[in-house]
Structures are given as structure tokens and as C-alpha cells.
Amino acid sequence: MLGLDHHRYPEAFFQTASILKETGASNIFFQVATPYLGTPWGNLVYREGRVFETETTHFNHNQPVASPKQMTKEQLQQGVYWIIRQFNNPEKIAKTARANLNPLVMSQNPALGVFLSSLLWGVERYLSILELSARGYINKKIQQELDARFKDWQKRKSLT
């Protein structure tokens, strides 16, 4: 879950990516914190006027509909794109599929074997990122800055 009020940009994304890389997590789903009326946090966010999107179909945990306290909606969205990119590139997709591939299941039911390998999910997320980039939603300059800052962040972390 990304975009909670205590999350700071870009540290929340870097910390999450670092933990997931260290643990070797393979099937990762990222969700944007989404405030719903009737929940304590949702009521607070609405009361504070931080909800900028009211179209209910956008309340899908994939895109920001409210501003967290410590980052802008642009920072949240670009941060989400960045972290999805970190875990959905061809190399990581192939590694995850290999790790999850079960030869017995593949021999008995190839479709189920491919499904369980997470190959399709990884390819779908990768293609989604390519499409968002082609449509201009992903700011390449910000993504490059985040890539560079994450490398620096990892170096500083390893020194402590």
C-alpha cells in the first residue's frame, strides 16, 4: 500500500523496493491508498479536502484520488509507476516464472502451469507500463531521477 499519510517521497518507494528486493518476493501487487467515505481515514481525507477525484471508477487502487500529507499526487503517481517498473521488467518476469514453474503441473495442465508461474501477470504489468509510457503518463525525466536517487539511497544505506 503506497500513498499513506506517513509516507514521504521518495523514501517510501525506496524502502518498499529495498525490502522486497532483500526478501526476494516474487508475486508483488502494489496498491495506491484509496480513501473511502465511511472509513476513519477516508472521512479524514475528505474532511481535509485532499480528495481531488470523485469519479468512483477511479477508486481502483491503481491511481491516486487523494493527496497524501507528505507528497503531491504527481509524486505519488510517478512513484507508483517507478516501483512497478522495478519489479516488472523482462529479467524479473523471467526469473519469477522460472522460480514458480512446476514441471508436474506443466505436464498435466500446461495452461494452469503457465498461469501459476505468474508469467502472464508479469507480462501484463510490463506491457501496461510500456503503454502508459507511450501515452505520456510516465514522466521519463522523473523516472530517471528516481532511478539515480535510488542507487544513491542504496549506497548510503549499505554504508550504515
N, C-alpha and C positions, 0 to 999 in steps of 0.2 A: 504494500500500500504506500503510495507516494503522494505527497502534497498535503500532509497533515500540518497543523499549525506550528508544531515544534520543528518541522523540517526546514533546514536552511539550504540555500542554493550556493554552490553545487555540492556541498558536503553530504547531504542526504543521499544523493545519487552515487557519489563516490564510495560512501560507507556501505551502501547496499551492494554495489557491484563488487567491492572488495570481499565482503563476507561470502557472497555467492560464488565468487571465483575460488576462495580458500576452501570452501566446503565441497566444491565440485558438483554443485547442484545441476541437474540436467533438465528437468522439466520446470521451467520458470514462467510464471504468469505475473505480469505487472498490472496493477490497477491504480487508477487515479482516485484519490479520496473524493467521494461524492456526497455532498450534504443532502439529506432527505428531511423534509419537514416532518415534525413529529418525533425526531430523534434529538437528544440533547445537543450534540454538535451541530446538526443541521439547523435547529432552531437558533442557535447562537450565530451561526454564519449568516443566516437570513436576517436576523435582528441587526447585525453589524453592517448589513448592506454589502457583503462581499460576494454575493451571488450575481454573476453578470450574464448568466444564460438561464432562461426559464423554459426553453423548449424541452419537453420531457423526453423526447427521443435522444437528446444529447446526454441524458443522465445514464450513461452506459459504462462508466468506469474506465473509458478509453481516452477521454478528453476532459480537460478542466472545464468546470462550470462555475467555479468559485475560486477566489484568490486566497491562497494560504496567507497566514500572517507574515511570513518571512521570505516570501518570493513573489514575483509577479506571475501572471498567468502565462506569459511568454516563456519565462524561465522554467515554470513547471512543465509546459508542453514540450519545450526543446529538451529538457532533462529527461522526460519520459522517452522521447524519441532516441536520445543518446543511449540510455540504458537498454532499450530494446535492441539497438544496433550492437551493443556489446555482446549480447547473448544469442543473436540470430544472424550469424554470418555463415557462409558455406562451410568453413572449417569446423565451427562449433556444432552446426547441424549434423555434419557427417560423424563427428565424434560421439554425439548423443545417440544418433541412430545406431552406430556400431555397438555402443555400450548397452543399448536396450534391445538389440536384435536377439531374438530367441530362435535358434535353429529348429527346435522341435515344433514350435508354433508355426514357423515359416513353412515347414514341410507339410504340416497338416492343414493349414489355412493361411496361404500367403497374404491375403488381404488383411486379415487380423494381425499377422506378423508385422506388416508394414505400418499399420495403424498404431500398434503398441510400441513401435520403435521411435515414435514421435517425429519421424521424418516429415510427414505431411504437415504437422503443426509448425515445425521449424521453417519449412519452405514457404508456408503461407505467411508467416510473420516476416520473413526475409523479403518476399515479394511485396508485402504491404509497405515495408519501409522504402523499397525502390519506387513504388507508386507514389507514396507521399513526397518523396524527394523530387520525382519527375513533375509532380503537380505544384511544386514550390512551397509546400508546407514545412519542409525541413530546411532550416537555415544552415547552409553548409559552413558558413563562417563560424557560427556559434558551435556547431558540431566539432569543427577543427579545434576551436579554442578549448572545448571541454575535453577532447582527446589529449591535448597538450597539458592542460591543467591536471588531468587525472594521472598522467605519467609523473608529473612533478609531485603530486599528492602521494602517490605510491612510494616514490623515492624518500620523501620526508618521513613517511610512516615507517619505512624499513630502517631508518636511522635511529628511531626512538625505541 
